[in-house]
Structures are given as C-alpha cells and as structure tokens.
Amino acid sequence: MDNLTRNMELLAPAGNREKAEVAIAYGADAIYVGGKEYSLRAGADNFTLPELKSLIDYAHGAGVRVYVAVNSLLHNAQLTALDEYLAALAEMQADAVIFSDPAVYLAAKRTAPKLQLHFSTQGSLTNWQAVKFWEDLGVRRVVLARELSLEEIKEIRRRVGVELEAFVHGAMCISYSGRCLLSNYLTGRDANQGDCAQSCRWRYALVEEKRPGQYFPIFEDERGSYILNSKDLNMLAHLPELAAAGIDSLKIEGRMKSVYYVAVVVWAYRQALDAFAADPEGFAVRPEWLEELDKVSHRPYTTGFYFGRPGPDAQSYESGGYIRTYDFVGVVEETAGKISRIAVRNRLKRGDRLELLRPKQSCVEFTLDKMLDEEGSPVDESHANQTVFVELPVDASRYSLLRRRSED
C-alpha cells in the first residue's frame, strides 16, 4: 500500500467506562485501557477483569478494537498472577496487550500464544534494529519512542514490516519516553509503576551551594521557573507527513484526561483523518479542527521531535499551568423528541451562550432559553451532578457535549 493512502488507525485513551464510550461515539478506531493490575496509570479508574470483558464486548459490537496496557515494570511479587491475568485477557478476546517488560512477553507466549502483543513506548525503541528484534519475536506492533523524527521513522518503516504506532497528541514528558525517576525520588511515587506525581510540573528555582535559603529564578518571572514544563504535542496539521512516514496508528495521550478532552480531541482527529482518507492529495487543514483543539485544556502546542530535535521553545518558561478557554458544562444522556436530558458537570444557567458538540457532526451555538428540573419545573440555574431537561436546537445523540466560553 502506498504510504500516502495508508488507512491510519485513530487510537484513543479510555481511563474509565464513560471515557471509553465517548471515544467510541466520537469515532475512535481503537481504544487503550488499563486493568486494576499492571497498568502505568494508577490514578485512572481502570477496569476489573469483569469490567474489561463488558467493555470489550461493547467495543467489538461497535467495530472498535481494545488494547489493554500491561506496561508497568514488574517486580518478583507481581509475577505470581501474571499468567492467569493474561490468559483471562485472551479469553475475553482483547485485541492486544501493550507491554514493555519481557516477563509479560514470556508469560503471554506461555499461556496465551494467540494474544497479540504491542511493545510499549516505555521500551524506548529508537532504531530499526531494536524494532526488528521484537518483530522477529512475533510482536505485532511497536509503539515508537516520542524522541524520533519523521525521517527516522521512515527509515524504520523501510526496514521492518511490523505495525508502527506513534503518539500524535497530548502531554509530553521531560524524561526519555516517560521513564522517569523524579517522582519516585521526590515523593516515593514510582512513575514506572503507574503512580507518577507529576513532579516535573511543579515550580522550581535555583539555589546556590553557599547561599542556602536564597532562591533564584532561572527565568525572570515572579511565579518561579518552569524548566521541566514541556509543551503539548499536536500533529493534526501534519497527517500527510505521518502517513508518508509509514505510521499505522495515531495515538492520543490522556487516560487521565477528562471526558470532554477525549471527545473533542477524537472529534477533531476523526474529522481530519476522514477528510485525508477521502482526498489525500487535496487534503487541507480546516480551521475548525484546530480551533476545537484550542478549546480543551492544554499547554501551548508543539510538534515535538517529528521535525527535528526541539529547541528551547519546546518548553513553557512563563507558566506551569494550562490554557483553558471553555468550560465543560453538561453531557447529553438521552433525547426523546426535542427534549434532551442533561447531566450537568458545571454551573449552567438560563441565558448562557452555549456550544453543542455532537459525535461526528458539526458544532452548533445557541442560547439556553429554558431548563426544567427532574420534576418538570422551570429552573434558572443548575449545578454539577444535577440533571436537567432542555430543548436543543438540533438533534443530539447520547454523549453530545455542552460547553461555555470561560469567564476568566
């Protein structure tokens, strides 16, 4: 297949069941999830084995693949139940397991030989011979290190036949492919066991050895310095280059991110990928796709290592925080006739100017004229965790989202 017409998979994060269903509704081809054991996102809700079985059945019914992260670095005590865990994943027909520890590979080959294996970015694969090593061992896919350029990926593609997956959107880490010791050193929380404290996002200052107690900002900013604060990756505008490099799967970071984040980012990339697939030669980035990505909480965007080694502008020096221009205020749970039931996620009041984002459809702006509570009585204002009923200006399926421009 010509690389430019390669059908690239859109792979979305799913930290819990709701996020998984949202990712599927908004157009993900596949989702990646973590179980309660062996996953590198201990702070996510994650899934028990029965919950994984239920999710896999649901996703397969929608034609969506499910990859299960078994990507933590294992200690001896964790090996005891590993065979049984992998056998259970194979039995429930998980589409693949994402791993980085060779112990997982050996256990899978021993107990679940038909289970597809994807080698994790935690393995820091940065050259074609390392990729070929795992290909020769029967691994179906490798998740490339974030530190690779497009030219390096092209060279890998020429040398191997294994599927290539690469991160295209989301948070970047200051440690090589996320193999960080900073969190463990400062807090005792091991990032390589899925319990990162995000220590690289804290504020730091410089202290000179003979001047204890005197803190010097590295950048002239009264809020401190942010030398470890990487910008967020955003490659939506470069789908032709990603396809030409031979990438098979485009991965969105963010199992810890919100339902709103998952919906918006998947929506934007789905729209762009469909347009690219329909006309690769005439593909042009539409402003509304990029505008959507600006409407989620994010740090300033970067293209990471794809176009060469990043310079100083890949870090944010002035702030360690996020850019937030919109508030997520509600999600459509059900629609009957013209009336939709809304699960309120943030303050919502009559007269608000809102935007309605729908799965695989265009965004619509409208003014909220009327709300009813669960008893059918009109209300002027509602708050998080309440349920209201409203008439929306267009048909809205389940998981359509309401947002409002931030007042900050």
C-alpha positions in Angstrom: 0.0 0.0 0.0 1.2 3.5 -0.9 2.1 5.3 2.4 0.1 8.3 1.4 -3.1 6.3 1.1 -2.4 4.2 4.2 -5.5 3.9 6.4 -4.2 5.1 9.8 -5.9 4.0 12.9 -7.1 6.6 15.4 -6.3 5.2 18.9 -7.9 7.0 21.9 -7.3 6.8 25.6 -10.0 5.4 27.9 -9.4 5.8 31.6 -12.9 4.6 32.6 -16.1 3.2 31.0 -17.6 6.6 30.3 -14.4 7.8 28.5 -14.3 4.6 26.5 -17.9 5.0 25.3 -17.3 8.7 24.5 -14.1 7.8 22.5 -16.1 5.2 20.6 -19.0 7.5 20.0 -16.8 10.3 18.6 -15.0 8.0 16.1 -12.0 6.2 17.6 -11.0 3.1 15.7 -9.4 1.6 18.8 -9.1 2.4 22.5 -6.4 1.6 25.0 -7.3 0.9 28.6 -5.7 -0.3 31.8 -6.7 -3.0 34.3 -6.5 -2.7 38.0 -3.2 -4.5 37.8 0.0 -3.9 35.8 -1.1 -0.6 34.2 1.0 2.6 34.2 -1.8 4.9 35.1 -2.6 4.0 38.7 -4.5 7.3 39.1 -7.1 6.3 36.4 -10.2 4.4 37.4 -9.1 1.4 35.4 -11.0 -1.8 35.0 -11.5 -5.0 36.8 -11.5 -8.2 34.7 -15.3 -8.4 34.5 -15.4 -4.7 33.6 -12.9 -5.3 30.9 -14.9 -8.2 29.5 -18.0 -6.0 29.4 -16.1 -3.1 27.7 -14.5 -5.4 25.1 -17.9 -6.8 24.2 -19.4 -3.3 23.9 -16.5 -2.0 21.8 -16.5 -5.0 19.5 -20.2 -4.5 18.9 -19.3 -1.1 17.6 -16.4 -2.4 15.5 -13.8 -0.9 17.8 -10.6 -2.6 19.0 -9.5 -2.7 22.6 -5.8 -2.8 23.7 -5.0 -3.5 27.3 -2.0 -1.9 28.9 0.1 -4.3 30.9 3.0 -2.0 30.7 4.4 -1.4 34.2 7.9 -2.7 35.1 7.3 -5.8 37.2 8.8 -6.9 40.5 9.1 -10.5 41.5 5.9 -10.5 43.6 3.9 -9.3 40.6 4.8 -12.3 38.5 2.6 -14.7 40.5 -0.7 -13.8 39.0 0.6 -12.6 35.6 -0.1 -15.9 33.7 -3.7 -16.0 34.9 -4.3 -12.4 34.1 -3.0 -12.7 30.5 -5.0 -15.9 30.0 -8.1 -14.0 31.1 -7.4 -11.2 28.6 -7.0 -13.7 25.8 -10.2 -15.5 26.8 -12.2 -12.2 26.7 -10.7 -11.5 23.2 -8.7 -8.4 24.0 -7.3 -7.2 20.7 -3.8 -6.8 22.0 -1.7 -6.3 25.2 0.7 -3.4 25.4 3.8 -4.4 27.3 7.4 -3.3 28.0 8.7 -5.9 30.4 10.0 -9.1 28.8 8.3 -11.1 31.6 5.0 -10.2 30.0 6.1 -11.4 26.6 7.3 -14.7 28.1 4.1 -15.2 30.0 1.9 -14.4 27.0 3.8 -16.8 24.8 3.5 -19.5 27.5 -0.2 -19.1 28.5 -1.9 -17.1 25.7 0.1 -17.6 22.5 -2.7 -16.2 20.3 -2.8 -12.9 22.2 -1.5 -10.0 20.1 1.4 -8.1 21.6 2.2 -4.4 21.2 5.6 -3.3 22.5 5.2 -0.1 24.6 6.8 3.3 24.2 8.3 2.6 27.7 10.7 0.4 25.9 12.2 3.4 24.1 12.6 1.9 20.6 14.6 4.5 18.6 16.2 2.4 15.8 15.2 -0.1 13.3 17.3 -3.0 14.6 15.6 -2.8 18.0 12.2 -2.8 16.3 13.3 -5.7 14.1 14.3 -7.6 17.3 10.8 -7.5 18.6 9.3 -8.2 15.2 11.3 -11.3 14.9 10.0 -12.4 18.3 6.5 -12.2 16.9 5.3 -8.8 18.3 2.5 -7.4 16.1 3.1 -3.7 16.7 5.7 -1.4 18.4 4.8 2.0 19.9 7.7 4.2 18.9 9.6 6.4 21.3 8.5 10.0 21.2 12.0 11.1 20.5 12.0 10.1 16.9 11.9 12.4 13.9 9.8 11.6 10.8 12.9 10.8 8.8 14.0 8.3 11.4 10.5 6.7 11.3 10.7 6.5 7.5 14.0 4.6 7.9 12.4 2.2 10.4 9.4 1.7 8.1 11.7 0.8 5.2 13.5 -1.9 7.3 10.6 -3.6 9.1 7.1 -4.9 8.4 5.7 -4.7 11.9 3.0 -2.2 12.6 4.2 1.2 13.8 2.2 3.3 16.4 3.2 6.8 17.4 1.9 9.5 19.8 0.4 12.4 17.9 -1.4 14.4 20.6 -1.2 15.2 24.3 1.2 15.7 27.1 4.9 15.3 26.6 7.3 14.1 29.3 10.8 15.5 30.1 12.1 12.0 30.7 13.1 9.7 27.8 9.9 8.1 26.7 8.4 8.6 30.1 11.0 6.6 32.0 11.1 9.0 34.9 12.7 8.7 38.4 11.9 12.3 39.5 8.5 11.4 41.1 10.0 8.4 42.9 12.9 10.4 44.3 10.8 13.4 45.5 7.6 11.7 46.7 8.2 7.9 46.7 5.6 7.5 44.0 7.0 5.4 41.2 6.1 6.6 37.7 7.3 3.3 36.3 4.7 1.6 38.4 1.9 3.9 37.2 1.9 6.3 40.2 3.6 9.5 38.8 3.1 12.6 41.0 3.7 14.9 38.0 6.8 16.3 39.8 8.1 17.8 36.6 5.1 20.2 36.6 6.0 21.8 39.9 7.6 25.2 40.2 11.4 25.2 40.8 14.0 27.7 41.5 17.9 27.6 41.5 19.8 27.5 44.9 23.5 28.2 45.0 25.5 26.0 47.3 26.8 28.7 49.7 23.6 30.8 49.7 21.0 28.5 51.4 17.5 29.9 51.5 18.1 32.2 48.5 16.1 31.2 45.5 17.0 32.5 42.1 14.5 32.2 39.2 16.1 30.9 36.0 13.6 32.9 34.1 12.7 36.4 35.2 9.2 35.6 36.5 7.8 36.2 39.9 6.0 32.8 39.8 9.1 30.8 39.5 10.7 28.8 36.6 9.2 26.1 34.6 12.3 24.5 33.0 10.7 21.0 33.1 7.4 22.0 31.6 7.1 20.5 28.2 4.5 21.8 25.7 1.8 19.5 24.5 2.1 17.6 21.3 -0.3 18.4 18.4 0.2 16.8 15.0 -3.2 17.2 13.5 -2.0 19.6 10.8 0.6 17.0 9.6 -1.4 13.9 8.7 0.1 13.7 5.2 3.6 13.6 6.7 2.6 11.0 9.3 1.2 8.8 6.6 4.2 9.3 4.3 6.4 8.1 7.2 4.5 4.8 7.3 2.8 5.1 10.7 -0.1 2.7 11.1 -1.7 4.0 14.3 -2.0 7.6 15.6 -2.1 7.6 19.4 -3.8 10.3 21.6 -2.3 10.6 25.1 -4.6 11.0 28.0 -6.1 8.2 30.1 -6.1 10.6 33.0 -7.8 13.4 30.9 -11.5 14.3 31.1 -14.4 13.0 29.1 -14.5 16.4 27.5 -10.9 16.2 26.4 -11.4 12.7 24.9 -14.5 13.8 23.0 -13.0 17.0 21.5 -9.6 15.6 20.5 -11.1 12.4 19.0 -13.7 14.5 17.1 -11.0 16.8 15.6 -8.7 13.9 14.5 -11.6 11.9 13.2 -12.8 14.7 11.0 -9.2 15.3 9.7 -8.5 11.6 9.1 -11.7 11.1 7.2 -11.0 14.2 5.0 -7.5 12.9 4.4 -8.6 9.4 3.5 -11.2 10.8 1.1 -8.7 13.0 -0.8 -5.0 12.5 0.3 -3.6 14.7 -2.5 -6.1 17.6 -1.9 -6.1 17.4 1.9 -6.2 20.8 3.6 -6.4 21.5 7.3 -9.7 23.2 8.2 -9.5 26.0 10.8 -12.4 24.5 12.9 -10.3 21.4 13.6 -7.5 23.4 15.1 -10.0 25.6 16.9 -11.5 22.6 18.6 -8.1 21.5 19.9 -7.7 25.0 21.4 -11.0 24.6 23.3 -9.7 21.8 25.5 -7.4 22.4 28.5 -3.9 22.3 27.1 -0.4 23.7 27.3 1.0 25.6 24.3 1.3 23.1 21.4 4.5 21.7 19.8 5.3 19.2 17.1 7.8 17.5 19.4 10.7 15.7 17.8 8.9 15.0 14.5 10.7 17.7 12.5 14.0 17.5 14.3 15.3 17.9 17.8 13.2 20.5 19.7 14.9 23.8 20.7 14.3 25.9 23.8 10.8 26.8 22.6 9.6 23.3 23.2 9.3 24.2 26.9 7.0 26.7 28.6 9.0 29.0 30.8 6.4 31.5 31.9 3.7 29.2 33.3 3.3 25.7 34.5 -0.5 25.8 34.0 -2.9 25.1 31.3 -4.7 27.2 28.8 -8.4 27.0 29.5 -10.8 29.0 27.3 -14.0 26.9 27.6 -15.9 25.2 30.5 -17.4 21.8 30.0 -21.0 22.2 31.4 -23.0 19.1 30.5 -23.4 15.9 28.6 -26.5 14.6 26.8 -27.6 11.3 28.4 -30.8 10.7 26.4 -33.0 12.5 23.9 -36.8 12.0 23.5 -38.4 14.0 20.8 -36.9 17.5 21.0 -36.1 17.3 24.7 -32.7 16.1 26.0 -31.7 15.0 29.5 -28.5 16.7 30.5 -26.1 15.5 33.2 -24.7 18.9 34.5 -21.0 19.0 35.0 -20.5 22.7 35.8 -22.8 25.6 36.6 -25.4 26.1 34.0 -28.0 29.0 33.9 -30.7 30.3 31.6 -29.4 32.8 29.1 -26.0 31.1 28.8 -24.5 31.2 25.3 -23.5 27.6 24.7 -21.9 25.4 22.1 -23.2 21.8 21.4 -20.6 19.4 20.2 -22.0 16.2 18.7 -20.3 12.9 17.7 -19.1 13.1 14.1 -21.2 16.2 13.4 -20.6 19.9 13.3 -20.7 22.2 16.4 -23.8 24.3 17.0 -24.0 27.5 19.0 -27.2 28.6 20.8 -28.6 30.4 23.8 -30.1 28.3 26.6 -33.6 29.7 27.0 -35.3 27.2 29.3 -34.4 24.4 31.7 -36.6 22.0 33.6 -35.6 20.1 36.7 -36.4 16.4 37.2 -39.9 17.2 38.4 -40.6 19.2 35.3 -40.5 22.6 37.0 -38.6 25.5 35.3 -35.3 26.5 36.8 -33.0 29.4 36.2 -29.7 27.7 37.3 -28.3 24.3 37.9 -25.0 22.9 39.2 -22.7 19.9 38.9 -24.2 16.5 39.5 -27.8 17.7 38.8 -30.0 16.6 36.0 -32.0 19.0 33.8 -34.1 18.8 30.7 -33.6 21.3 27.8 -34.7 21.7 24.2 -31.7 21.8 22.0 -31.7 23.5 18.6 -30.7 20.3 16.7 -30.9 16.6 17.2 -28.4 15.5 19.7 -27.4 11.9 20.4 -26.1 10.5 23.6 -22.7 11.9 24.6 -23.2 15.2 22.8 -21.5 17.8 25.0 -22.3 21.3 26.1 -19.7 23.9 26.8 -19.5 27.6 27.5 -16.7 30.1 26.9 -14.8 30.6 30.2 -15.5 33.8 32.1 -11.9 34.0 33.3 
